[in-house]
Amino acid sequence: MGKLQLNTDKIKMEMERLGMKKINLARKLGLTPAMVTYIFRSKPITFADRLSKIFGFDAKDLIK
């Protein structure tokens, strides 16, 4: 079994559906845009809970 990662494809699809840019996501998370870029590149699962609250998903749905 591979390493657990954040499902950034699902997050990107939801951002697109909502018309949200990375800068908007950064503001909602209280992070810098550079940190959001890091999240999308490194896919750490530690942010799944915070992201799930923004998009209304279960945190488990954001981990693959």
CHARMM internal coordinates of N, CA and C (Angstrom, degrees):
IC EDIT
DIST 1 N 1 CA 1.4517
DIST 1 CA 1 C 1.5193
ANGL 1 N 1 CA 1 C 109.25
DIST 1 C 2 N 1.3362
ANGL 1 CA 1 C 2 N 115.93
DIHE 1 N 1 CA 1 C 2 N 138.36
DIST 2 N 2 CA 1.4543
ANGL 1 C 2 N 2 CA 120.34
DIHE 1 CA 1 C 2 N 2 CA -177.94
DIST 2 CA 2 C 1.5172
ANGL 2 N 2 CA 2 C 112.56
DIHE 1 C 2 N 2 CA 2 C -79.95
DIST 2 C 3 N 1.2881
ANGL 2 CA 2 C 3 N 114.26
DIHE 2 N 2 CA 2 C 3 N 175.75
DIST 3 N 3 CA 1.4524
ANGL 2 C 3 N 3 CA 122.31
DIHE 2 CA 2 C 3 N 3 CA 179.31
DIST 3 CA 3 C 1.5317
ANGL 3 N 3 CA 3 C 109.80
DIHE 2 C 3 N 3 CA 3 C -69.00
DIST 3 C 4 N 1.3140
ANGL 3 CA 3 C 4 N 117.03
DIHE 3 N 3 CA 3 C 4 N 137.32
DIST 4 N 4 CA 1.4613
ANGL 3 C 4 N 4 CA 120.72
DIHE 3 CA 3 C 4 N 4 CA 177.14
DIST 4 CA 4 C 1.5230
ANGL 4 N 4 CA 4 C 109.66
DIHE 3 C 4 N 4 CA 4 C -68.21
DIST 4 C 5 N 1.3290
ANGL 4 CA 4 C 5 N 115.44
DIHE 4 N 4 CA 4 C 5 N 135.30
DIST 5 N 5 CA 1.4620
ANGL 4 C 5 N 5 CA 120.90
DIHE 4 CA 4 C 5 N 5 CA -178.78
DIST 5 CA 5 C 1.5145
ANGL 5 N 5 CA 5 C 110.04
DIHE 4 C 5 N 5 CA 5 C -136.70
DIST 5 C 6 N 1.3027
ANGL 5 CA 5 C 6 N 114.51
DIHE 5 N 5 CA 5 C 6 N 158.85
DIST 6 N 6 CA 1.4502
ANGL 5 C 6 N 6 CA 121.51
DIHE 5 CA 5 C 6 N 6 CA 174.21
DIST 6 CA 6 C 1.5201
ANGL 6 N 6 CA 6 C 108.48
DIHE 5 C 6 N 6 CA 6 C -71.03
DIST 6 C 7 N 1.3203
ANGL 6 CA 6 C 7 N 117.06
DIHE 6 N 6 CA 6 C 7 N 136.23
DIST 7 N 7 CA 1.4658
ANGL 6 C 7 N 7 CA 121.64
DIHE 6 CA 6 C 7 N 7 CA 179.79
DIST 7 CA 7 C 1.5275
ANGL 7 N 7 CA 7 C 108.22
DIHE 6 C 7 N 7 CA 7 C -83.70
DIST 7 C 8 N 1.3223
ANGL 7 CA 7 C 8 N 116.19
DIHE 7 N 7 CA 7 C 8 N 82.82
DIST 8 N 8 CA 1.4614
ANGL 7 C 8 N 8 CA 120.94
DIHE 7 CA 7 C 8 N 8 CA -176.41
DIST 8 CA 8 C 1.5240
ANGL 8 N 8 CA 8 C 111.97
DIHE 7 C 8 N 8 CA 8 C -68.87
DIST 8 C 9 N 1.3179
ANGL 8 CA 8 C 9 N 117.93
DIHE 8 N 8 CA 8 C 9 N -24.66
DIST 9 N 9 CA 1.4676
ANGL 8 C 9 N 9 CA 119.74
DIHE 8 CA 8 C 9 N 9 CA 177.50
DIST 9 CA 9 C 1.5249
ANGL 9 N 9 CA 9 C 110.25
DIHE 8 C 9 N 9 CA 9 C -63.40
DIST 9 C 10 N 1.3120
ANGL 9 CA 9 C 10 N 117.03
DIHE 9 N 9 CA 9 C 10 N -42.35
DIST 10 N 10 CA 1.4670
ANGL 9 C 10 N 10 CA 121.15
DIHE 9 CA 9 C 10 N 10 CA 179.21
DIST 10 CA 10 C 1.5269
ANGL 10 N 10 CA 10 C 110.15
DIHE 9 C 10 N 10 CA 10 C -65.87
DIST 10 C 11 N 1.3201
ANGL 10 CA 10 C 11 N 116.37
DIHE 10 N 10 CA 10 C 11 N -39.74
DIST 11 N 11 CA 1.4650
ANGL 10 C 11 N 11 CA 120.65
DIHE 10 CA 10 C 11 N 11 CA 179.31
DIST 11 CA 11 C 1.5311
ANGL 11 N 11 CA 11 C 110.00
DIHE 10 C 11 N 11 CA 11 C -65.35
DIST 11 C 12 N 1.3213
ANGL 11 CA 11 C 12 N 116.80
DIHE 11 N 11 CA 11 C 12 N -44.03
DIST 12 N 12 CA 1.4671
ANGL 11 C 12 N 12 CA 120.65
DIHE 11 CA 11 C 12 N 12 CA 179.18
DIST 12 CA 12 C 1.5229
ANGL 12 N 12 CA 12 C 111.40
DIHE 11 C 12 N 12 CA 12 C -62.99
DIST 12 C 13 N 1.3289
ANGL 12 CA 12 C 13 N 117.30
DIHE 12 N 12 CA 12 C 13 N -40.42
DIST 13 N 13 CA 1.4696
ANGL 12 C 13 N 13 CA 120.35
DIHE 12 CA 12 C 13 N 13 CA 178.69
DIST 13 CA 13 C 1.5268
ANGL 13 N 13 CA 13 C 110.52
DIHE 12 C 13 N 13 CA 13 C -63.46
DIST 13 C 14 N 1.3227
ANGL 13 CA 13 C 14 N 116.92
DIHE 13 N 13 CA 13 C 14 N -41.52
DIST 14 N 14 CA 1.4590
ANGL 13 C 14 N 14 CA 120.54
DIHE 13 CA 13 C 14 N 14 CA 179.69
DIST 14 CA 14 C 1.5319
ANGL 14 N 14 CA 14 C 110.67
DIHE 13 C 14 N 14 CA 14 C -68.64
DIST 14 C 15 N 1.3181
ANGL 14 CA 14 C 15 N 117.01
DIHE 14 N 14 CA 14 C 15 N -38.82
DIST 15 N 15 CA 1.4644
ANGL 14 C 15 N 15 CA 120.34
DIHE 14 CA 14 C 15 N 15 CA 176.69
DIST 15 CA 15 C 1.5244
ANGL 15 N 15 CA 15 C 110.36
DIHE 14 C 15 N 15 CA 15 C -62.10
DIST 15 C 16 N 1.3163
ANGL 15 CA 15 C 16 N 116.50
DIHE 15 N 15 CA 15 C 16 N -42.64
DIST 16 N 16 CA 1.4587
ANGL 15 C 16 N 16 CA 121.06
DIHE 15 CA 15 C 16 N 16 CA 178.65
DIST 16 CA 16 C 1.5272
ANGL 16 N 16 CA 16 C 110.96
DIHE 15 C 16 N 16 CA 16 C -64.10
DIST 16 C 17 N 1.3113
ANGL 16 CA 16 C 17 N 116.24
DIHE 16 N 16 CA 16 C 17 N -42.78
DIST 17 N 17 CA 1.4703
ANGL 16 C 17 N 17 CA 120.72
DIHE 16 CA 16 C 17 N 17 CA 179.16
DIST 17 CA 17 C 1.5303
ANGL 17 N 17 CA 17 C 111.41
DIHE 16 C 17 N 17 CA 17 C -60.53
DIST 17 C 18 N 1.3263
ANGL 17 CA 17 C 18 N 115.97
DIHE 17 N 17 CA 17 C 18 N -37.42
DIST 18 N 18 CA 1.4627
ANGL 17 C 18 N 18 CA 121.44
DIHE 17 CA 17 C 18 N 18 CA -178.82
DIST 18 CA 18 C 1.5298
ANGL 18 N 18 CA 18 C 112.94
DIHE 17 C 18 N 18 CA 18 C -87.94
DIST 18 C 19 N 1.3324
ANGL 18 CA 18 C 19 N 117.04
DIHE 18 N 18 CA 18 C 19 N -5.75
DIST 19 N 19 CA 1.4640
ANGL 18 C 19 N 19 CA 120.69
DIHE 18 CA 18 C 19 N 19 CA -177.10
DIST 19 CA 19 C 1.5216
ANGL 19 N 19 CA 19 C 112.07
DIHE 18 C 19 N 19 CA 19 C 69.80
DIST 19 C 20 N 1.3104
ANGL 19 CA 19 C 20 N 116.32
DIHE 19 N 19 CA 19 C 20 N 31.75
DIST 20 N 20 CA 1.4618
ANGL 19 C 20 N 20 CA 122.52
DIHE 19 CA 19 C 20 N 20 CA -176.41
DIST 20 CA 20 C 1.5307
ANGL 20 N 20 CA 20 C 110.80
DIHE 19 C 20 N 20 CA 20 C -97.40
DIST 20 C 21 N 1.2970
ANGL 20 CA 20 C 21 N 116.37
DIHE 20 N 20 CA 20 C 21 N 136.13
DIST 21 N 21 CA 1.4680
ANGL 20 C 21 N 21 CA 122.44
DIHE 20 CA 20 C 21 N 21 CA 175.66
DIST 21 CA 21 C 1.5320
ANGL 21 N 21 CA 21 C 109.05
DIHE 20 C 21 N 21 CA 21 C -98.38
DIST 21 C 22 N 1.3388
ANGL 21 CA 21 C 22 N 115.76
DIHE 21 N 21 CA 21 C 22 N 166.80
DIST 22 N 22 CA 1.4657
ANGL 21 C 22 N 22 CA 119.96
DIHE 21 CA 21 C 22 N 22 CA 179.75
DIST 22 CA 22 C 1.5260
ANGL 22 N 22 CA 22 C 111.58
DIHE 21 C 22 N 22 CA 22 C -60.08
DIST 22 C 23 N 1.3216
ANGL 22 CA 22 C 23 N 116.86
DIHE 22 N 22 CA 22 C 23 N -35.02
DIST 23 N 23 CA 1.4715
ANGL 22 C 23 N 23 CA 119.36
DIHE 22 CA 22 C 23 N 23 CA 179.95
DIST 23 CA 23 C 1.5293
ANGL 23 N 23 CA 23 C 110.66
DIHE 22 C 23 N 23 CA 23 C -64.28
DIST 23 C 24 N 1.3415
ANGL 23 CA 23 C 24 N 116.83
DIHE 23 N 23 CA 23 C 24 N -36.89
DIST 24 N 24 CA 1.4666
ANGL 23 C 24 N 24 CA 120.18
DIHE 23 CA 23 C 24 N 24 CA 177.51
DIST 24 CA 24 C 1.5179
ANGL 24 N 24 CA 24 C 110.73
DIHE 23 C 24 N 24 CA 24 C -66.96
DIST 24 C 25 N 1.3216
ANGL 24 CA 24 C 25 N 116.42
DIHE 24 N 24 CA 24 C 25 N -41.57
DIST 25 N 25 CA 1.4563
ANGL 24 C 25 N 25 CA 121.08
DIHE 24 CA 24 C 25 N 25 CA 177.64
DIST 25 CA 25 C 1.5247
ANGL 25 N 25 CA 25 C 110.63
DIHE 24 C 25 N 25 CA 25 C -62.96
DIST 25 C 26 N 1.3280
ANGL 25 CA 25 C 26 N 116.27
DIHE 25 N 25 CA 25 C 26 N -41.25
DIST 26 N 26 CA 1.4653
ANGL 25 C 26 N 26 CA 120.58
DIHE 25 CA 25 C 26 N 26 CA 178.50
DIST 26 CA 26 C 1.5256
ANGL 26 N 26 CA 26 C 110.53
DIHE 25 C 26 N 26 CA 26 C -59.77
DIST 26 C 27 N 1.3203
ANGL 26 CA 26 C 27 N 116.66
DIHE 26 N 26 CA 26 C 27 N -43.33
DIST 27 N 27 CA 1.4737
ANGL 26 C 27 N 27 CA 120.22
DIHE 26 CA 26 C 27 N 27 CA 179.00
DIST 27 CA 27 C 1.5229
ANGL 27 N 27 CA 27 C 111.42
DIHE 26 C 27 N 27 CA 27 C -62.86
DIST 27 C 28 N 1.3410
ANGL 27 CA 27 C 28 N 116.61
DIHE 27 N 27 CA 27 C 28 N -42.91
DIST 28 N 28 CA 1.4688
ANGL 27 C 28 N 28 CA 120.15
DIHE 27 CA 27 C 28 N 28 CA -179.69
DIST 28 CA 28 C 1.5241
ANGL 28 N 28 CA 28 C 111.87
DIHE 27 C 28 N 28 CA 28 C -65.30
DIST 28 C 29 N 1.3338
ANGL 28 CA 28 C 29 N 116.28
DIHE 28 N 28 CA 28 C 29 N -33.40
DIST 29 N 29 CA 1.4620
ANGL 28 C 29 N 29 CA 121.00
DIHE 28 CA 28 C 29 N 29 CA 179.48
DIST 29 CA 29 C 1.5303
ANGL 29 N 29 CA 29 C 112.36
DIHE 28 C 29 N 29 CA 29 C -84.06
DIST 29 C 30 N 1.3424
ANGL 29 CA 29 C 30 N 116.99
DIHE 29 N 29 CA 29 C 30 N -14.15
DIST 30 N 30 CA 1.4579
ANGL 29 C 30 N 30 CA 120.44
DIHE 29 CA 29 C 30 N 30 CA -176.20
DIST 30 CA 30 C 1.5167
ANGL 30 N 30 CA 30 C 111.92
DIHE 29 C 30 N 30 CA 30 C 74.34
DIST 30 C 31 N 1.3481
ANGL 30 CA 30 C 31 N 115.81
DIHE 30 N 30 CA 30 C 31 N 31.04
DIST 31 N 31 CA 1.4623
ANGL 30 C 31 N 31 CA 122.06
DIHE 30 CA 30 C 31 N 31 CA -178.33
DIST 31 CA 31 C 1.5236
ANGL 31 N 31 CA 31 C 110.14
DIHE 30 C 31 N 31 CA 31 C -120.57
DIST 31 C 32 N 1.3109
ANGL 31 CA 31 C 32 N 115.46
DIHE 31 N 31 CA 31 C 32 N 170.30
DIST 32 N 32 CA 1.4582
ANGL 31 C 32 N 32 CA 120.12
DIHE 31 CA 31 C 32 N 32 CA 174.35
DIST 32 CA 32 C 1.5341
ANGL 32 N 32 CA 32 C 108.80
DIHE 31 C 32 N 32 CA 32 C -82.43
DIST 32 C 33 N 1.3376
ANGL 32 CA 32 C 33 N 117.47
DIHE 32 N 32 CA 32 C 33 N 156.36
DIST 33 N 33 CA 1.4680
ANGL 32 C 33 N 33 CA 119.52
DIHE 32 CA 32 C 33 N 33 CA 175.32
DIST 33 CA 33 C 1.5314
ANGL 33 N 33 CA 33 C 112.17
DIHE 32 C 33 N 33 CA 33 C -58.37
DIST 33 C 34 N 1.3222
ANGL 33 CA 33 C 34 N 117.40
DIHE 33 N 33 CA 33 C 34 N -32.33
DIST 34 N 34 CA 1.4655
ANGL 33 C 34 N 34 CA 120.70
DIHE 33 CA 33 C 34 N 34 CA 178.12
DIST 34 CA 34 C 1.5285
ANGL 34 N 34 CA 34 C 110.89
DIHE 33 C 34 N 34 CA 34 C -64.49
DIST 34 C 35 N 1.3136
ANGL 34 CA 34 C 35 N 116.96
DIHE 34 N 34 CA 34 C 35 N -36.09
DIST 35 N 35 CA 1.4653
ANGL 34 C 35 N 35 CA 120.43
DIHE 34 CA 34 C 35 N 35 CA 178.57
DIST 35 CA 35 C 1.5230
ANGL 35 N 35 CA 35 C 110.68
DIHE 34 C 35 N 35 CA 35 C -69.32
DIST 35 C 36 N 1.3182
ANGL 35 CA 35 C 36 N 117.78
DIHE 35 N 35 CA 35 C 36 N -36.00
DIST 36 N 36 CA 1.4627
ANGL 35 C 36 N 36 CA 121.07
DIHE 35 CA 35 C 36 N 36 CA 176.95
DIST 36 CA 36 C 1.5359
ANGL 36 N 36 CA 36 C 109.38
DIHE 35 C 36 N 36 CA 36 C -65.56
DIST 36 C 37 N 1.3202
ANGL 36 CA 36 C 37 N 117.00
DIHE 36 N 36 CA 36 C 37 N -40.05
DIST 37 N 37 CA 1.4590
ANGL 36 C 37 N 37 CA 120.81
DIHE 36 CA 36 C 37 N 37 CA 175.97
DIST 37 CA 37 C 1.5232
ANGL 37 N 37 CA 37 C 109.88
DIHE 36 C 37 N 37 CA 37 C -60.90
DIST 37 C 38 N 1.3249
ANGL 37 CA 37 C 38 N 117.79
DIHE 37 N 37 CA 37 C 38 N -41.01
DIST 38 N 38 CA 1.4629
ANGL 37 C 38 N 38 CA 122.12
DIHE 37 CA 37 C 38 N 38 CA 176.58
DIST 38 CA 38 C 1.5342
ANGL 38 N 38 CA 38 C 110.55
DIHE 37 C 38 N 38 CA 38 C -60.09
DIST 38 C 39 N 1.3310
ANGL 38 CA 38 C 39 N 116.62
DIHE 38 N 38 CA 38 C 39 N -43.14
DIST 39 N 39 CA 1.4675
ANGL 38 C 39 N 39 CA 120.86
DIHE 38 CA 38 C 39 N 39 CA -180.00
DIST 39 CA 39 C 1.5209
ANGL 39 N 39 CA 39 C 110.29
DIHE 38 C 39 N 39 CA 39 C -60.51
DIST 39 C 40 N 1.3372
ANGL 39 CA 39 C 40 N 117.05
DIHE 39 N 39 CA 39 C 40 N -42.76
DIST 40 N 40 CA 1.4588
ANGL 39 C 40 N 40 CA 120.05
DIHE 39 CA 39 C 40 N 40 CA -178.95
DIST 40 CA 40 C 1.5234
ANGL 40 N 40 CA 40 C 112.30
DIHE 39 C 40 N 40 CA 40 C -70.71
DIST 40 C 41 N 1.3059
ANGL 40 CA 40 C 41 N 118.03
DIHE 40 N 40 CA 40 C 41 N -28.78
DIST 41 N 41 CA 1.4710
ANGL 40 C 41 N 41 CA 120.57
DIHE 40 CA 40 C 41 N 41 CA 179.13
DIST 41 CA 41 C 1.5237
ANGL 41 N 41 CA 41 C 112.19
DIHE 40 C 41 N 41 CA 41 C -82.51
DIST 41 C 42 N 1.3173
ANGL 41 CA 41 C 42 N 117.01
DIHE 41 N 41 CA 41 C 42 N -46.32
DIST 42 N 42 CA 1.4688
ANGL 41 C 42 N 42 CA 121.50
DIHE 41 CA 41 C 42 N 42 CA -173.75
DIST 42 CA 42 C 1.5236
ANGL 42 N 42 CA 42 C 113.55
DIHE 41 C 42 N 42 CA 42 C -88.74
DIST 42 C 43 N 1.3239
ANGL 42 CA 42 C 43 N 117.12
DIHE 42 N 42 CA 42 C 43 N -23.99
DIST 43 N 43 CA 1.4733
ANGL 42 C 43 N 43 CA 124.36
DIHE 42 CA 42 C 43 N 43 CA 176.85
DIST 43 CA 43 C 1.5273
ANGL 43 N 43 CA 43 C 114.19
DIHE 42 C 43 N 43 CA 43 C 56.80
DIST 43 C 44 N 1.3583
ANGL 43 CA 43 C 44 N 117.12
DIHE 43 N 43 CA 43 C 44 N 46.64
DIST 44 N 44 CA 1.4683
ANGL 43 C 44 N 44 CA 118.10
DIHE 43 CA 43 C 44 N 44 CA 178.56
DIST 44 CA 44 C 1.5274
ANGL 44 N 44 CA 44 C 111.33
DIHE 43 C 44 N 44 CA 44 C -72.07
DIST 44 C 45 N 1.3132
ANGL 44 CA 44 C 45 N 117.00
DIHE 44 N 44 CA 44 C 45 N 135.76
DIST 45 N 45 CA 1.4666
ANGL 44 C 45 N 45 CA 120.38
DIHE 44 CA 44 C 45 N 45 CA -177.44
DIST 45 CA 45 C 1.5306
ANGL 45 N 45 CA 45 C 111.99
DIHE 44 C 45 N 45 CA 45 C -75.71
DIST 45 C 46 N 1.3049
ANGL 45 CA 45 C 46 N 117.48
DIHE 45 N 45 CA 45 C 46 N -7.79
DIST 46 N 46 CA 1.4621
ANGL 45 C 46 N 46 CA 120.52
DIHE 45 CA 45 C 46 N 46 CA -178.91
DIST 46 CA 46 C 1.5297
ANGL 46 N 46 CA 46 C 112.28
DIHE 45 C 46 N 46 CA 46 C -64.40
DIST 46 C 47 N 1.3056
ANGL 46 CA 46 C 47 N 117.99
DIHE 46 N 46 CA 46 C 47 N -18.71
DIST 47 N 47 CA 1.4618
ANGL 46 C 47 N 47 CA 121.42
DIHE 46 CA 46 C 47 N 47 CA -179.75
DIST 47 CA 47 C 1.5294
ANGL 47 N 47 CA 47 C 112.74
DIHE 46 C 47 N 47 CA 47 C -95.73
DIST 47 C 48 N 1.3184
ANGL 47 CA 47 C 48 N 118.10
DIHE 47 N 47 CA 47 C 48 N -0.19
DIST 48 N 48 CA 1.4691
ANGL 47 C 48 N 48 CA 121.39
DIHE 47 CA 47 C 48 N 48 CA -176.09
DIST 48 CA 48 C 1.5222
ANGL 48 N 48 CA 48 C 112.08
DIHE 47 C 48 N 48 CA 48 C -59.69
DIST 48 C 49 N 1.3136
ANGL 48 CA 48 C 49 N 117.53
DIHE 48 N 48 CA 48 C 49 N -41.27
DIST 49 N 49 CA 1.4618
ANGL 48 C 49 N 49 CA 120.73
DIHE 48 CA 48 C 49 N 49 CA -178.13
DIST 49 CA 49 C 1.5262
ANGL 49 N 49 CA 49 C 111.11
DIHE 48 C 49 N 49 CA 49 C -65.10
DIST 49 C 50 N 1.3016
ANGL 49 CA 49 C 50 N 116.94
DIHE 49 N 49 CA 49 C 50 N -46.55
DIST 50 N 50 CA 1.4699
ANGL 49 C 50 N 50 CA 120.73
DIHE 49 CA 49 C 50 N 50 CA -179.74
DIST 50 CA 50 C 1.5265
ANGL 50 N 50 CA 50 C 111.36
DIHE 49 C 50 N 50 CA 50 C -64.35
DIST 50 C 51 N 1.3236
ANGL 50 CA 50 C 51 N 116.46
DIHE 50 N 50 CA 50 C 51 N -41.39
DIST 51 N 51 CA 1.4641
ANGL 50 C 51 N 51 CA 120.37
DIHE 50 CA 50 C 51 N 51 CA 179.48
DIST 51 CA 51 C 1.5242
ANGL 51 N 51 CA 51 C 111.17
DIHE 50 C 51 N 51 CA 51 C -68.56
DIST 51 C 52 N 1.3158
ANGL 51 CA 51 C 52 N 116.95
DIHE 51 N 51 CA 51 C 52 N -37.07
DIST 52 N 52 CA 1.4658
ANGL 51 C 52 N 52 CA 119.88
DIHE 51 CA 51 C 52 N 52 CA -179.02
DIST 52 CA 52 C 1.5223
ANGL 52 N 52 CA 52 C 111.51
DIHE 51 C 52 N 52 CA 52 C -63.78
DIST 52 C 53 N 1.3131
ANGL 52 CA 52 C 53 N 117.29
DIHE 52 N 52 CA 52 C 53 N -34.12
DIST 53 N 53 CA 1.4660
ANGL 52 C 53 N 53 CA 120.74
DIHE 52 CA 52 C 53 N 53 CA 178.11
DIST 53 CA 53 C 1.5293
ANGL 53 N 53 CA 53 C 111.34
DIHE 52 C 53 N 53 CA 53 C -67.86
DIST 53 C 54 N 1.3107
ANGL 53 CA 53 C 54 N 117.02
DIHE 53 N 53 CA 53 C 54 N -35.49
DIST 54 N 54 CA 1.4664
ANGL 53 C 54 N 54 CA 120.70
DIHE 53 CA 53 C 54 N 54 CA 179.29
DIST 54 CA 54 C 1.5198
ANGL 54 N 54 CA 54 C 111.28
DIHE 53 C 54 N 54 CA 54 C -69.11
DIST 54 C 55 N 1.3341
ANGL 54 CA 54 C 55 N 116.29
DIHE 54 N 54 CA 54 C 55 N -42.86
DIST 55 N 55 CA 1.4613
ANGL 54 C 55 N 55 CA 120.36
DIHE 54 CA 54 C 55 N 55 CA -174.68
DIST 55 CA 55 C 1.5303
ANGL 55 N 55 CA 55 C 114.02
DIHE 54 C 55 N 55 CA 55 C -95.90
DIST 55 C 56 N 1.3248
ANGL 55 CA 55 C 56 N 117.39
DIHE 55 N 55 CA 55 C 56 N -6.06
DIST 56 N 56 CA 1.4515
ANGL 55 C 56 N 56 CA 120.51
DIHE 55 CA 55 C 56 N 56 CA 178.47
DIST 56 CA 56 C 1.5188
ANGL 56 N 56 CA 56 C 114.24
DIHE 55 C 56 N 56 CA 56 C 75.48
DIST 56 C 57 N 1.3183
ANGL 56 CA 56 C 57 N 116.89
DIHE 56 N 56 CA 56 C 57 N 26.50
DIST 57 N 57 CA 1.4593
ANGL 56 C 57 N 57 CA 122.31
DIHE 56 CA 56 C 57 N 57 CA 176.55
DIST 57 CA 57 C 1.5195
ANGL 57 N 57 CA 57 C 109.46
DIHE 56 C 57 N 57 CA 57 C -100.91
DIST 57 C 58 N 1.3188
ANGL 57 CA 57 C 58 N 115.70
DIHE 57 N 57 CA 57 C 58 N 163.83
DIST 58 N 58 CA 1.4559
ANGL 57 C 58 N 58 CA 120.96
DIHE 57 CA 57 C 58 N 58 CA 167.38
DIST 58 CA 58 C 1.5280
ANGL 58 N 58 CA 58 C 106.15
DIHE 57 C 58 N 58 CA 58 C -76.57
DIST 58 C 59 N 1.3104
ANGL 58 CA 58 C 59 N 118.15
DIHE 58 N 58 CA 58 C 59 N 138.77
DIST 59 N 59 CA 1.4661
ANGL 58 C 59 N 59 CA 121.63
DIHE 58 CA 58 C 59 N 59 CA -178.50
DIST 59 CA 59 C 1.5176
ANGL 59 N 59 CA 59 C 112.14
DIHE 58 C 59 N 59 CA 59 C -55.91
DIST 59 C 60 N 1.3442
ANGL 59 CA 59 C 60 N 117.42
DIHE 59 N 59 CA 59 C 60 N -33.67
DIST 60 N 60 CA 1.4663
ANGL 59 C 60 N 60 CA 121.02
DIHE 59 CA 59 C 60 N 60 CA 179.80
DIST 60 CA 60 C 1.5305
ANGL 60 N 60 CA 60 C 111.51
DIHE 59 C 60 N 60 CA 60 C -64.01
DIST 60 C 61 N 1.3316
ANGL 60 CA 60 C 61 N 117.09
DIHE 60 N 60 CA 60 C 61 N -27.85
DIST 61 N 61 CA 1.4707
ANGL 60 C 61 N 61 CA 120.69
DIHE 60 CA 60 C 61 N 61 CA 179.08
DIST 61 CA 61 C 1.5170
ANGL 61 N 61 CA 61 C 112.95
DIHE 60 C 61 N 61 CA 61 C -71.79
DIST 61 C 62 N 1.3271
ANGL 61 CA 61 C 62 N 116.78
DIHE 61 N 61 CA 61 C 62 N -14.57
DIST 62 N 62 CA 1.4617
ANGL 61 C 62 N 62 CA 120.63
DIHE 61 CA 61 C 62 N 62 CA -179.67
DIST 62 CA 62 C 1.5275
ANGL 62 N 62 CA 62 C 112.85
DIHE 61 C 62 N 62 CA 62 C -98.95
DIST 62 C 63 N 1.3186
ANGL 62 CA 62 C 63 N 116.92
DIHE 62 N 62 CA 62 C 63 N 5.61
DIST 63 N 63 CA 1.4640
ANGL 62 C 63 N 63 CA 121.48
DIHE 62 CA 62 C 63 N 63 CA 179.83
DIST 63 CA 63 C 1.5229
ANGL 63 N 63 CA 63 C 108.40
DIHE 62 C 63 N 63 CA 63 C -115.77
DIST 63 C 64 N 1.3390
ANGL 63 CA 63 C 64 N 114.40
DIHE 63 N 63 CA 63 C 64 N 133.66
DIST 64 N 64 CA 1.4601
ANGL 63 C 64 N 64 CA 118.35
DIHE 63 CA 63 C 64 N 64 CA 176.80
DIST 64 CA 64 C 1.5018
ANGL 64 N 64 CA 64 C 110.52
DIHE 63 C 64 N 64 CA 64 C -125.41
END
COOR INIT
IC SEED 1 N 1 CA 1 C
IC BUILD
